[in-house]
Amino acid sequence: MRLGTLLRFARELKGKKPVDIDKIQSMGLLAVKLGQICALRPDLLEPERCIQLQELYSRAPSIPAENFDKLLDKYTDSSFRSHFKHIDPTPFAAASIGQIHRAELNDGSKVVIKLIKGDFKKSFEKDVRRMKRWMKMGLLFNPKLKKVGNPIGLLNHIEDYTLRELNLLNEITGKERLERLAEEYSEKFPMPKLSFPKIWKDLSSENVLVMEEITEPTLESHLNAGSMEWDDLLQLFRIHGAYMFGMGVFHGDLHPGNAMMGSDKNFVFIDTGAICEAPEHVRKALFGFFYFLAKGELQNAFDAMLTMAEVAPTGKTLETYYESMYELYDGFVGTSVSEVSLTQQMMKTVKAAVLAGCSFGDEAFPIIRSLMYMDGMVLKGHPNVDLISSMGPYLDEFATLIDTSTLLDREPVTNWKSVGKNRPLITKTTA
């Protein structure tokens, strides 16, 4: 990323006007990825700007397709085409880094061919190297920046995450990993409503993926058509939540375009290249927070979140944390998503927790992002439901995968006095 581009990007983040999503997308792949990460960092930006940046997850950039024949000749040998009866050279979908074509194999199987566009890897790596130089210079003149989100570490994370996306073989390994976990946990937590598309590994490579064509509508299509029932969304949360909270390995980009649902109400997950892992202490802290919140046990929820702090907060810091959290969640359980968005609530929650010393790390934000996707789907399809209360039975089911007696591994604060309102201290409970 050139210096001029970096400065324009910074102005979009810190400016007074609303974030211009089109402008950020025009700055290139690195700018988009940085913007997506910043959308989950209310400790760095105002929560309102974080919410604006979240549009980068759903808005497809208007980038034209590239010549199919040139790409295919570049990535495959002469025998590749011999496996197909027909390949449509016109893509039916094109995004920032790839494009997708319909095709038919010689045996009659309907498939799609996904191709990586152009030299995205080289240009992206070049932008990252430039950005690292600018960051190192900035840290040299302002060492305090090291304490603000570990910018070099964050950039390394973005680099690793994106390069994995640019290697289509990761879609195969990701799919197989999620399938193995579903099989491993099938007795304790069966998921009969989930499947994954067939992939032809012998025809696939780093830049080419041949996959079964899924004709079922995407969840985005269902939401737009008003055909996504409330129970459908809860079943999606049941499946995805089990991976996130119970198994600690999950689809890292499950937005409404990356899941399909047929008339049988079964789900198909696609684009499995971005598999995320949540360390046990992170997923247990976030699970514990929602687990106790759904039960109305506010102090237990807040204490569960504090288990992510390397050093337990005390004194004024602890008092400020509780005060902020009680203010945020007083009367929250029982409200609909149209009244209080879970996304906005989580932005404020993360900020309060970070100020109290909680270290979310890069591993926590994919979970938060997934919950935001869920919130967005609920807001679009069923804005009048109480999401947190509805999550309760499924959180109880996840508890079959997590020992709830360990969710509060610190003794509850004994000297806490209610702030603002007469709130009794809720004592530590175990399941």
C-alpha positions in Angstrom: 0.0 0.0 0.0 1.5 3.3 -1.1 1.7 6.2 1.4 -0.9 8.2 -0.4 -3.4 5.3 -0.3 -2.6 4.7 3.4 -3.3 8.3 4.2 -6.6 8.2 2.3 -7.5 5.0 4.1 -6.7 6.6 7.5 -8.9 9.6 6.7 -11.8 7.2 6.0 -11.4 5.6 9.4 -10.9 8.8 11.4 -12.9 11.3 9.3 -16.0 13.1 10.4 -18.1 12.0 7.4 -19.6 8.5 7.2 -17.2 5.9 5.9 -17.2 5.7 2.1 -17.2 1.9 1.4 -16.8 2.3 -2.3 -13.7 4.4 -1.8 -12.1 1.8 0.5 -12.9 -1.0 -2.0 -11.2 1.0 -4.7 -7.9 1.1 -2.6 -7.3 -2.6 -3.1 -7.6 -6.0 -1.3 -5.4 -5.0 1.7 -7.5 -1.9 2.4 -10.7 -4.1 2.3 -9.1 -6.6 4.7 -7.9 -3.9 7.1 -11.3 -2.2 7.0 -13.0 -5.6 7.9 -10.7 -6.0 10.9 -11.2 -2.4 12.0 -14.9 -3.1 11.9 -14.4 -5.3 14.9 -12.2 -3.0 16.9 -14.3 -0.6 19.0 -11.2 -0.2 21.2 -9.5 1.6 18.2 -12.5 3.3 16.5 -15.8 4.7 17.6 -18.5 2.0 17.6 -20.6 3.9 15.0 -17.7 3.8 12.5 -17.1 0.1 13.3 -20.8 -0.6 12.3 -20.3 1.4 9.1 -17.2 -0.6 8.2 -19.1 -3.9 8.6 -20.7 -3.2 5.2 -17.3 -4.4 3.8 -18.4 -8.0 4.8 -21.6 -8.0 2.7 -21.2 -5.5 -0.2 -19.6 -7.1 -3.3 -17.1 -4.9 -5.1 -18.0 -4.0 -8.6 -14.9 -5.6 -10.2 -15.2 -7.0 -13.7 -14.4 -10.6 -14.6 -11.2 -11.6 -16.3 -10.8 -13.6 -19.5 -11.7 -17.1 -18.7 -9.6 -18.8 -21.3 -6.5 -16.9 -20.3 -7.0 -17.8 -16.7 -7.7 -21.5 -17.4 -4.7 -21.8 -19.7 -2.5 -20.2 -17.0 -3.6 -22.5 -14.2 -4.3 -25.9 -15.9 -2.7 -28.2 -18.4 -4.2 -29.3 -21.8 -5.9 -32.3 -20.3 -8.1 -30.3 -17.9 -10.8 -29.4 -20.5 -11.1 -33.0 -21.6 -12.9 -33.9 -18.4 -15.8 -31.6 -19.3 -18.8 -31.7 -21.7 -19.2 -28.0 -21.4 -17.8 -25.0 -19.6 -19.6 -21.6 -19.6 -16.9 -19.0 -20.3 -19.1 -16.3 -18.8 -19.0 -16.2 -15.0 -22.2 -16.1 -13.1 -20.5 -14.6 -10.0 -17.3 -12.5 -9.6 -15.8 -11.1 -6.5 -12.6 -9.2 -5.6 -10.3 -12.2 -5.9 -12.2 -14.9 -7.8 -14.9 -15.7 -10.3 -17.2 -18.8 -10.8 -18.3 -20.6 -13.9 -20.9 -23.3 -14.5 -19.8 -26.5 -16.2 -20.8 -30.1 -16.8 -18.4 -33.1 -16.4 -18.4 -36.0 -18.9 -20.4 -38.2 -16.5 -23.2 -35.6 -16.4 -22.3 -34.1 -13.0 -23.3 -30.4 -12.8 -20.4 -28.5 -11.3 -18.9 -25.0 -10.9 -15.3 -24.0 -11.5 -13.9 -21.3 -9.2 -10.8 -19.4 -10.5 -8.5 -17.1 -8.7 -8.3 -13.8 -10.7 -5.0 -12.4 -12.0 -1.9 -11.8 -9.9 -3.7 -10.9 -6.7 -1.2 -12.8 -4.5 1.8 -10.9 -5.8 0.1 -7.5 -5.6 -1.3 -8.2 -2.1 2.1 -9.4 -0.8 3.7 -6.2 -2.2 1.1 -4.0 -0.5 1.7 -5.9 2.8 5.4 -5.3 2.6 4.9 -1.6 2.0 2.4 -1.4 4.9 4.9 -3.1 7.3 7.5 -0.5 6.4 5.2 2.3 7.1 4.1 0.7 10.4 7.6 0.2 11.6 8.5 3.8 10.8 5.4 4.9 12.7 6.3 2.8 15.7 9.9 4.2 15.6 8.5 7.7 16.0 5.6 6.8 18.3 6.4 3.7 20.4 3.1 4.0 22.2 1.3 2.6 19.1 2.7 -0.8 20.1 0.1 -0.8 22.9 -2.8 0.0 20.6 -3.8 -3.3 19.1 -0.4 -4.6 18.2 -0.4 -3.2 14.6 2.4 -5.4 13.2 0.8 -8.5 14.7 -2.6 -7.5 13.3 -1.1 -7.1 9.8 0.6 -10.5 10.0 -2.8 -12.0 10.9 -4.4 -10.3 7.9 -1.6 -11.5 5.6 -1.9 -15.1 6.8 -5.7 -15.1 6.7 -5.8 -13.6 3.2 -3.1 -15.8 1.7 -5.1 -18.8 2.9 -8.1 -17.4 1.1 -6.0 -17.1 -2.1 -5.2 -20.8 -2.0 -8.3 -22.8 -3.0 -6.8 -26.0 -1.7 -7.7 -24.6 1.8 -11.4 -24.9 0.9 -10.9 -28.6 0.6 -9.0 -29.0 3.8 -11.5 -26.7 5.6 -14.4 -28.7 4.4 -12.8 -32.0 5.4 -12.0 -30.7 8.8 -15.5 -29.5 9.5 -16.9 -32.8 8.2 -14.5 -34.8 10.5 -15.6 -32.7 13.5 -19.3 -33.3 12.8 -18.6 -37.0 12.6 -16.5 -37.0 15.8 -19.2 -35.2 17.8 -22.2 -37.0 16.1 -23.2 -39.0 19.2 -22.9 -36.1 21.6 -24.2 -33.4 19.2 -25.7 -34.7 16.0 -26.1 -32.3 13.1 -28.2 -34.1 10.5 -29.3 -30.8 8.8 -25.7 -29.9 7.7 -23.9 -30.9 4.6 -21.0 -29.8 2.4 -20.7 -29.8 -1.4 -18.7 -32.6 -3.2 -15.3 -31.4 -4.5 -13.3 -33.0 -7.3 -9.8 -33.0 -5.7 -8.1 -34.4 -8.7 -9.2 -31.5 -10.9 -8.6 -28.8 -8.3 -5.4 -26.9 -7.4 -4.3 -23.7 -5.6 -6.0 -21.5 -8.2 -8.8 -23.8 -9.5 -11.6 -25.5 -7.6 -14.1 -27.9 -9.2 -17.1 -28.3 -6.9 -20.6 -29.7 -7.0 -23.1 -27.0 -8.2 -25.5 -26.2 -5.3 -28.9 -25.1 -6.7 -30.5 -24.4 -3.3 -31.0 -20.7 -2.6 -28.6 -18.8 -0.4 -29.7 -17.6 3.0 -29.4 -14.1 1.5 -32.0 -15.1 -1.2 -34.3 -16.5 1.5 -34.0 -13.3 3.6 -34.7 -11.1 0.6 -37.8 -13.2 -0.4 -39.1 -13.4 3.2 -38.9 -17.2 3.2 -36.4 -17.6 6.1 -38.5 -18.8 9.1 -37.4 -18.0 12.6 -36.8 -21.7 13.4 -34.5 -21.9 10.4 -32.2 -19.2 11.8 -32.2 -20.9 15.2 -31.2 -24.1 13.6 -28.3 -22.3 11.8 -27.2 -20.8 15.2 -27.4 -24.3 16.7 -25.0 -25.8 14.1 -22.6 -22.8 13.8 -22.7 -22.2 17.6 -21.7 -25.8 18.3 -18.6 -25.4 16.1 -17.7 -22.0 17.6 -18.4 -22.6 21.3 -18.3 -26.4 21.7 -15.6 -27.5 19.2 -13.5 -24.4 18.9 -13.1 -24.8 15.1 -15.6 -23.1 12.8 -16.4 -21.5 9.4 -14.7 -18.1 9.7 -16.9 -16.3 7.1 -20.4 -17.7 7.4 -22.3 -14.7 6.0 -25.7 -15.2 4.3 -24.1 -15.8 0.9 -21.9 -18.7 2.1 -24.8 -21.0 3.3 -27.6 -22.5 1.3 -30.9 -23.9 2.4 -33.3 -26.1 0.4 -36.9 -27.0 0.7 -36.0 -29.8 3.2 -34.7 -27.1 5.5 -31.2 -28.5 5.5 -28.1 -26.3 5.2 -25.1 -26.5 2.9 -21.9 -24.5 3.9 -19.6 -23.3 1.1 -16.4 -21.2 0.9 -14.7 -23.1 3.7 -11.2 -21.8 3.1 -11.3 -19.5 6.1 -11.5 -21.9 9.0 -10.9 -20.3 12.4 -9.8 -21.6 15.7 -10.8 -20.2 19.1 -8.5 -21.0 22.0 -10.3 -22.6 24.9 -10.1 -19.6 27.2 -11.6 -17.3 24.5 -14.5 -19.5 23.5 -15.3 -20.4 27.1 -15.3 -16.7 28.1 -17.6 -15.7 25.3 -19.8 -18.7 25.7 -20.0 -18.1 29.5 -21.0 -14.5 28.9 -23.9 -15.4 26.6 -24.8 -18.5 28.7 -25.3 -16.5 31.9 -26.8 -13.5 30.0 -29.6 -15.7 28.6 -30.4 -16.8 32.1 -30.5 -13.2 33.4 -27.5 -13.8 35.6 -25.8 -10.5 34.8 -22.9 -10.5 37.2 -22.0 -14.0 36.3 -22.0 -13.0 32.7 -19.8 -10.0 33.4 -17.4 -12.1 35.5 -17.2 -14.8 32.7 -16.0 -12.1 30.3 -13.4 -11.0 32.8 -11.7 -14.4 32.6 -10.1 -13.1 29.4 -8.1 -10.5 31.4 -4.5 -11.6 32.0 -4.7 -9.7 35.3 -8.0 -9.5 37.1 -9.1 -5.8 37.3 -9.4 -4.2 40.7 -10.4 -0.9 42.3 -11.7 1.9 40.1 -11.1 -0.1 36.9 -13.3 -2.9 38.1 -15.9 -0.5 39.3 -16.0 1.3 36.0 -16.4 -2.0 34.2 -19.3 -3.2 36.2 -20.9 0.2 36.0 -20.6 0.3 32.2 -21.9 -3.3 31.8 -24.9 -2.9 34.2 -25.8 0.2 32.3 -25.6 -1.6 29.0 -27.5 -4.7 30.0 -30.1 -3.3 32.4 -33.3 -4.5 30.8 -31.5 -5.9 27.7 -32.7 -9.5 28.0 -36.2 -9.6 26.6 -35.8 -6.8 24.1 -36.1 -7.4 20.3 -33.2 -6.9 17.9 -35.1 -4.0 16.3 -35.0 -2.2 19.7 -31.4 -3.0 20.6 -29.1 -4.5 18.0 -26.8 -7.2 19.2 -24.1 -5.8 16.9 -24.2 -2.4 18.6 -24.4 -4.1 22.0 -21.3 -6.2 21.3 -19.3 -3.2 20.1 -20.0 -1.4 23.4 -19.4 -4.6 25.4 -16.0 -5.3 23.8 -14.9 -1.7 24.4 -15.9 -1.9 28.1 -14.1 -5.2 28.5 -10.9 -4.0 26.7 -10.8 -1.0 29.1 -11.0 -3.5 32.0 -8.0 -5.4 30.7 -9.6 -8.1 28.7 -7.4 -9.3 25.8 -9.6 -10.5 23.0 -6.7 -11.2 20.6 -7.3 -11.9 16.9 -8.9 -15.2 17.8 -12.0 -13.7 19.4 -13.1 -11.5 16.7 -14.2 -14.2 14.2 -16.7 -15.3 16.8 -17.9 -11.8 17.4 -18.2 -11.3 13.6 -20.2 -14.6 13.3 -22.6 -13.3 16.0 -22.9 -10.0 14.1 -23.8 -11.9 10.9 -26.5 -13.7 12.9 -27.7 -10.4 14.3 -27.9 -9.0 10.8 -29.9 -11.9 9.5 -32.3 -11.7 12.4 -32.7 -8.0 12.0 -33.5 -8.4 8.3 -35.8 -11.5 8.6 -37.4 -11.3 12.1 -36.7 -7.9 13.7 -39.3 -8.4 16.5 -37.8 -11.5 18.2 -35.7 -11.5 21.4 -32.5 -13.1 20.1 -30.8 -13.6 23.5 -33.7 -15.4 25.1 -34.2 -17.5 22.0 -30.6 -18.6 22.1 -31.0 -19.9 25.7 -32.1 -23.5 24.9 -29.3 -23.9 22.4 -26.7 -22.5 24.8 -27.9 -25.1 27.2 -27.4 -27.7 24.5 -23.8 -26.4 23.9 -23.2 -27.0 27.5 -23.1 -30.7 26.7 -19.7 -29.9 25.0 -18.4 -27.5 27.7 -18.0 -28.0 31.4 -20.0 -25.1 32.7 -18.6 -25.4 36.2 -15.3 -24.0 34.8 -16.8 -20.9 33.2 -16.1 -18.8 36.3 -12.5 -19.7 37.2 -12.0 -16.7 39.4 -13.7 -16.0 42.7 -16.5 -13.5 42.4 -15.8 -10.0 43.7 -16.9 -9.7 47.3 -16.5 -6.0 47.8 -18.6 -4.9 44.8 -21.5 -2.6 45.6 -24.3 -1.9 43.2 -23.8 1.2 41.0 -26.7 3.5 40.2 -29.4 1.1 41.1 -30.2 -1.3 43.9 -28.8 -4.5 42.2 -28.1 -7.5 44.5 -24.8 -9.3 44.0 -25.4 -12.5 42.1 -23.2 -15.2 43.5 -21.1 -17.6 41.5 -23.1 -20.6 40.2 -22.2 -23.9 38.6 -24.1 -26.2 36.4 
